[in-house]
Amino acid sequence: MKNIYKVIDNDSFEDIMKDNIHKLIIILYVKSNNKTNIKKCFIDLSKKNSKCLFLFINEKEFDTSFDFNIPTIHFYFNTTKSKQLLATIENPTCSDFTKTFKKIINELSQKKIISNVDNNSFEDKKDSENDQELEKKEEILQKLRELQKQQEVQHLMKIKHLKEQAEGILNEEDKQTEEDKQTEVIEEYKLDEDNNENKQKDDEDKQNE
């Protein structure tokens, strides 16, 4: 029997909640249908716990807005009298989701509120190892993102430094060119003065003759 559904309107959501009494209901609210670690974790957990109900809600497709942050996971346990919210996880990771899920199941089982949860759902060593591996992968991905940001900043700083060096060299060349021009003008002016003095002297010599 199917135990995971995508819900797109509030009426359907309320009907599902009313029709599933004395059952743990887990609802994942997301902003898109994109594949994410938490969505994969949600689906995997639904396959291993067939007697719990898992609801998937995309905020963009749902006909009612929400007054809480998304992504979020809600844990409900319904009775004939009320709809009880047991726990909420905002911005959930797979590790947070799995730990909270285990805790709620254990509490409900100890209180003998439910007895219809699949046996050994959480005792499988392989599942535990998979959770730890997934958590490590998330940590590695986060470190890679941080490292990439640092490398981008260093690259931009290097480009800025090279640009400043290039501008400094160009400014020095422009300054040297301007000084050379001024020197040429001075030399030309001095040459004109020498020519004028020689011409004046020649004129005086002619007059004396």
N, C-alpha and C positions, 0 to 999 in steps of 0.2 A: 504493500500500500504506500502510495506517495505521501511523503511527510514534509516536503519543501515546496513553497508556492511563491510566485511573484504577485504582489497585490498592487493594483493601480487606482483603486478608489476607496473612499472611506466606508461606503456601505458594505462592500465586500469584506473589508477588514473587520467591521463590527459583527458581521454574520459569522465569520470564521471564529472570532473570539467567543461568541455565544455558543457555537456548536462544539467547542472543544473545552469541556469542563473537566477539572481535575487532571489537567495535563500541562506540563511545562511548555511554554511558548516562547520562542526566541525570535526577536525581530531585528533585522539588520537594515538600517537606514543609510543610503548612500546618495551621492550627488550625480552619479552617472552609471552606465552599464559596463564601464571599462573593467578589465580584469585586474584585480588587486590581490595582494596576499590575504587580506582579511576575508575577501569574498571566497577565495579558494578554500580557506580554512573553514568558513561557514558551511560550504557545500560538503567538504570532507566529513565534518562533524555530524552533519545531518544523515549521511550514509551509515555512520556507525551507531546512530541512536534513533532507530526507526520509530520509537514510541514517543518521542518528543516532536513538537511541531516547529518548523522553521519558516519564517516569513521574510521575504526580501522586498524592500520598498525603495524605488528610485524617486528621489524628491522631484525631479524634473517631469516625471510621468504621472505622479500622484495628483489627484484632483483637490487636495487640501494642503495648505501650508503647515509648517511645523514651528513651534516656539522653542526649539532646542537646537543645539549645534549638531551638524552632520559632517562626517559619519558618526553614528551612534548605534549602540546595541542595547535593546531593552529585554529584560527577562520577566515574563509574566507567569503567574499561576492563577487560574480562574476557578472560582467556586460558583455555586448556584446563586450566591448573593452578591458577589462583587468580583471585580477584575483587579488583581493584586500585582503591583509592580514590585518585583523583588530586588532588582539591581539595574543600574545603568552604567554603561562604559562609553565615554566620549573619546573620539580619535583612537579606537581600539587597535591593538596589535594582536596577532594570532596568539601570542603567549598570554596576554591579559584575558582574552576571550576564553581560552581553554581553562585557565586557572579558575576564573569566576564560574564557569559552567560546572566544573568539577565540584567546587565548593557548594554551589546551590543544590546540586544533585545529592551530595552527601548529607547536607542539612535536611533536605526533604525526606530522604530515606531514613535517617535516624529518627525523625519525628513520626515516621510511618505515615506521612501524608501521601506519599506515592510509593508504589511497589511495582510499577509497570515499566520501569526504565530497564533497558537492555542490560543484562548481566555482563560484568567484566568489560564494560565500555571504556573504562578509564584505567584498567589494570594492565593493559597490554604494554609490555616494555617497548615494543617497536614504536607505538604511538608516542610514548614519552620521548624516545630518542628523536623521532621526527619533529616533535615540537621544539626540542632543544636545538636541533639542526636548523629549523626555520628561523628561530630567534637569533642564532648566530649569523645566518645569512642577512637578516635585517640589520644587525649591527654592522656587518661588513659593508653592506650597501650604504649605510649612513656615513661610515668612515670614508668610503670612496667618494661620496658626494662632497664631504667636507674637504678632502684632499684636492678634488677637482677645483673647488672654489679657491683654495689657497694657491693652486698653480695658475689659475686665471688671473688672480690679483698680482702674483709675482710677474707674470708675463706682461700685464699692463704696465706695471712699474718699470720693467726693463725697457719697454717700448718708449715710455715717457722719458726715461733717463737718456736713451739713445737720441731721442728727438731733441732734448735739451742740449746734448753734446753737439749735434749737427747744427743747431741754431747758433751755438756759441762759435763754432768754426766759421760759419757763414758771416757772422757779425765781425769776427776778426779779419776775415778776407775783405769785407766791405770797408772796414776801418783802414786796413793797409792800402787798399786801392785809393781811398780818399787822400791819404797822406802822400802817396806817390803823385797824385794829380797836383796837389799843392806844391810839392817839390819841383815838378816840371814847370809850373807857372812861375815860381821864384827864379828858377834857372833861366827861363826865357826872358823874364823881366831884367835880370842881371845882364844877360847877353845884349839886350836892347840898350841898356845903359852904357855898356862898354862900346858898342857901335857908335852911339851918339857922342861919346867922349872922343873917340878916334876921329870922327867926322869934324867935330868942332876944332880939334887940334890941327887937322889938315887945312881947314879954312883959315885959321890964324897964321899958319906958315905961308899960305899963298899971299895973304895980305902983307906980311912982312917983306916978301920978295918984291 
